[in-house]
Amino acid sequence: MKPFKILAVDDETNILEYYSALLTKAGYKVETAAEATAAIILFKEAPADLLLLDVALPSGGGKQVLDIVSGLIQEKIPVVFVTGLPEKITPWVSGMPNVRVLKKPVDSNELLSVIAGFLPETGH
């Protein structure tokens, strides 16, 4: 079985390094992007099984990434937004069962639990 692939998008390098280390150790394949345009290009080249998005990003926010990649695929993939201001994004994602919003700084166990809920077993 190949591992699930997660595309992590955040403009803070230290956060991307944290996600990469944490999620790789948990058995996921991780790709990272520091801004929206790069994330969209990566996703078009090789779609991820889950998106881990910051809300405020250079060249377009996480909402823009969500809108574009949702239009590229038939089935909506899980999206986990991690933001310092969850109340700003909650109205965007209300009623979307495959989207979760977590507050920064995110607890590693909470993040892994949410991801495992969307991707039940590492590998598919």
C-alpha positions as CSV (number, residue, x, y, z in Angstrom):
1,M,0.0,0.0,0.0
2,K,1.3,3.5,-0.8
3,P,0.9,6.2,1.8
4,F,-1.7,8.9,1.6
5,K,-0.3,12.1,0.2
6,I,-0.9,15.4,2.1
7,L,-0.3,18.8,0.5
8,A,0.6,21.3,3.3
9,V,0.4,25.0,2.4
10,D,1.6,27.7,4.7
11,D,3.8,30.8,4.2
12,E,5.8,30.1,7.4
13,T,8.7,27.8,6.6
14,N,9.0,26.6,10.2
15,I,5.4,25.5,10.2
16,L,5.9,23.6,6.9
17,E,8.9,21.9,8.4
18,Y,6.9,21.0,11.5
19,Y,4.1,19.5,9.3
20,S,6.5,17.6,7.1
21,A,8.3,16.1,10.1
22,L,5.1,15.2,12.0
23,L,3.2,13.8,9.1
24,T,6.1,11.9,7.6
25,K,6.7,10.3,11.0
26,A,3.0,9.3,11.1
27,G,3.4,7.5,7.7
28,Y,2.1,10.1,5.3
29,K,3.8,11.4,2.1
30,V,4.0,15.2,2.4
31,E,4.4,17.9,-0.2
32,T,4.7,21.5,0.8
33,A,4.0,24.9,-0.7
34,A,4.6,28.4,0.7
35,E,2.0,30.2,-1.4
36,A,-1.3,29.6,-3.2
37,T,0.0,29.5,-6.8
38,A,2.6,26.8,-6.0
39,A,0.0,24.8,-4.2
40,I,-2.3,24.9,-7.1
41,I,0.4,23.8,-9.5
42,L,1.5,21.0,-7.3
43,F,-2.1,19.8,-6.9
44,K,-2.7,19.9,-10.7
45,E,0.5,17.8,-11.3
46,A,-0.3,15.2,-8.7
47,P,-3.5,15.5,-6.6
48,A,-3.2,15.0,-2.9
49,D,-5.5,12.9,-0.7
50,L,-5.8,15.7,1.8
51,L,-5.1,19.5,1.9
52,L,-3.7,21.2,5.0
53,L,-4.1,24.9,4.4
54,D,-3.4,28.2,6.1
55,V,-6.0,30.9,5.4
56,A,-3.7,33.9,4.7
57,L,-1.3,33.1,1.9
58,P,0.8,35.1,-0.6
59,S,-0.7,35.1,-4.1
60,G,-4.1,34.1,-2.8
61,G,-5.5,32.6,0.4
62,G,-6.4,29.1,1.4
63,K,-10.0,29.8,0.3
64,Q,-8.8,30.5,-3.3
65,V,-6.8,27.2,-3.2
66,L,-9.9,25.3,-2.0
67,D,-12.1,26.9,-4.7
68,I,-9.7,26.0,-7.5
69,V,-8.8,22.5,-6.5
70,S,-12.4,21.7,-5.7
71,G,-13.1,22.6,-9.3
72,L,-10.4,20.2,-10.6
73,I,-11.7,17.1,-9.0
74,Q,-15.0,15.1,-9.1
75,E,-15.0,14.1,-5.5
76,K,-14.1,16.6,-2.9
77,I,-11.0,15.8,-1.0
78,P,-10.7,16.5,2.8
79,V,-9.3,19.9,3.7
80,V,-8.0,20.9,7.1
81,F,-7.6,24.7,7.6
82,V,-5.2,25.7,10.3
83,T,-5.5,29.4,11.2
84,G,-5.0,31.9,13.9
85,L,-8.5,33.3,13.2
86,P,-10.8,30.3,12.8
87,E,-13.9,32.5,13.1
88,K,-13.0,34.2,9.8
89,I,-13.1,30.9,7.8
90,T,-16.0,29.2,9.5
91,P,-18.7,30.9,7.4
92,W,-16.9,29.8,4.2
93,V,-17.0,26.1,5.2
94,S,-20.2,25.8,7.1
95,G,-22.0,22.7,6.0
96,M,-19.0,21.1,4.3
97,P,-18.5,17.7,5.9
98,N,-15.1,17.2,4.5
99,V,-13.6,20.4,5.9
100,R,-12.3,21.0,9.4
101,V,-10.9,24.3,10.9
102,L,-8.2,24.2,13.6
103,K,-6.8,27.1,15.6
104,K,-3.0,27.9,15.5
105,P,-1.0,26.9,17.3
106,V,-2.3,23.5,16.5
107,D,-1.8,20.6,18.9
108,S,0.0,17.8,17.1
109,N,-2.2,15.1,18.5
110,E,-5.3,17.0,17.5
111,L,-4.0,17.5,14.0
112,L,-3.1,13.8,13.6
113,S,-6.5,12.8,15.0
114,V,-8.4,15.0,12.5
115,I,-6.3,13.7,9.6
116,A,-6.7,10.1,10.7
117,G,-10.5,10.7,10.7
118,F,-10.4,11.7,7.0
119,L,-7.7,9.1,6.0
120,P,-8.6,6.2,8.3
121,E,-5.6,4.0,7.6
122,T,-2.2,5.0,6.3
123,G,-2.0,3.6,2.9
124,H,-4.6,2.8,0.2
